[in-house]
């Protein structure tokens, strides 16, 4: 799923990977990545800087989340808690935040 912009500058959301033949420019993408039995993983969500703030990230995320839930029964993603615009987009797409910690090497 991705969003495109028509040559006249108007935005639209396409469900076709080939853009539906509209000749638009790619504005936002979201993907199924590293999914496994019992849980689909959303990743690779990005919107073109010029198209941010229009809800396209949330729209493509919601589309992929819906497909993941249908296929795996649930969906998850990882996002930096400090990335407020992304957190808001994922919440608009139906996700709920659950904080977790990650280990790293000291030094």
C-alpha positions in Angstrom: 0.0 0.0 0.0 1.2 3.5 -0.7 0.0 7.0 -1.3 0.7 9.0 -4.4 0.3 12.5 -5.5 -1.3 13.2 -8.9 0.5 15.3 -11.4 -1.9 18.2 -10.6 -0.7 18.1 -6.9 -3.8 16.6 -5.4 -3.1 13.7 -3.0 -4.8 10.3 -3.3 -4.3 6.9 -1.7 -3.8 3.9 -4.0 -4.1 0.3 -3.0 -2.2 -1.0 -6.0 1.5 -1.5 -5.9 1.7 -0.3 -9.5 0.1 3.0 -8.6 -3.1 2.2 -10.5 -1.7 3.7 -13.6 -2.2 7.2 -12.4 1.3 8.4 -13.0 1.6 9.9 -9.6 4.6 10.3 -7.3 5.2 8.1 -4.3 4.4 9.9 -1.0 4.1 7.3 1.7 4.9 3.6 2.2 4.4 0.9 4.9 5.4 -2.7 4.9 5.0 -6.1 6.5 8.5 -7.0 7.8 9.8 -10.0 9.7 6.3 -11.3 10.6 6.0 -14.7 12.2 3.3 -17.1 13.3 1.0 -15.3 15.7 2.2 -11.7 15.1 2.7 -9.5 12.0 5.3 -6.7 12.3 4.8 -3.3 10.7 8.0 -1.6 9.5 9.3 0.7 6.9 6.7 3.5 7.4 7.8 6.7 5.8 6.2 9.8 4.2 7.9 12.2 1.8 8.9 15.3 3.8 6.6 17.5 1.5 3.6 15.2 2.3 4.0 14.9 6.1 1.2 16.1 8.3 -1.5 15.0 5.8 -2.3 11.6 7.5 -0.7 9.5 4.8 1.6 7.6 7.2 -1.4 6.8 9.4 -3.4 5.7 6.4 -0.9 3.4 4.9 -0.1 2.0 8.4 -3.7 1.3 9.0 -4.0 -0.5 5.7 -1.0 -2.8 6.5 -2.0 -3.3 10.1 -5.4 -4.5 9.0 -3.8 -7.0 6.6 -1.4 -8.2 9.3 -4.2 -8.7 11.8 -6.2 -10.7 9.3 -3.2 -12.9 8.4 -1.5 -13.3 11.8 -4.2 -12.5 14.4 -2.3 -9.5 15.8 0.2 -6.8 14.7 3.1 -5.0 16.4 5.7 -2.4 15.6 8.6 -0.7 17.2 9.0 3.1 17.4 11.2 5.4 19.4 9.0 6.9 22.2 10.5 10.3 21.5 9.2 10.3 17.9 5.9 12.0 18.7 4.6 12.4 15.1 5.1 8.7 14.4 3.5 7.7 17.7 0.5 9.8 16.9 0.2 8.3 13.4 0.3 4.8 14.8 -2.3 5.6 17.4 -4.5 7.0 14.7 -4.0 3.8 12.8 -5.3 1.9 15.8 -2.2 0.9 17.7 -1.7 1.3 21.5 1.7 2.1 23.1 3.3 -0.5 25.3 6.7 0.6 26.5 9.6 -1.9 26.7 13.3 -1.7 27.4 16.1 -2.8 25.2 19.6 -4.0 26.3 22.8 -2.6 25.0 26.5 -2.8 25.6 27.8 -0.3 28.1 30.9 1.6 27.2 
